[in-house]
Amino acid sequence: MDLKEAMPQDTTSLEKRPGVLLVGSPDVGKRTLVSRLLSIDLEDTTDTTSGLLAFGWSINTKYYTADVTVWLANLHKKFSARSLPIFDQLAALVMVFDISNCSSAGFIFY
């Protein structure tokens, strides 16, 4: 994978790709998961409170090749994936929880 491809990019060029949305409460490990998945270093100062972060990802395996966008978002009481401008492009949803903190999954029950 090209390292440049995995860096945060202008979202207008990434909105056309199939998307994977990673959502979870703040500080549950979303950035860590993306860092390891894309083999990149994300700074802890990356702010997801203001909205979405987008990362281009070129999946290239022996049997499958695809260019996708990995989207990162913090969950809160009024969060709705359907209200996201990229909703129609989403192909997958990954919900991230902190297994040692049950309150990180509390938003599901609202």
ABEGO torsion letter per residue (X at the ends): XBAAAABBBBAAAAAABBBBBBBEBBGAGAAAAAAAAAGBBBBAABBAAAEBBBBBBBBBBAABBBBBBBBBBBBBAABBAAABAAAAABABBBBBBBAABAAAAAAAAX
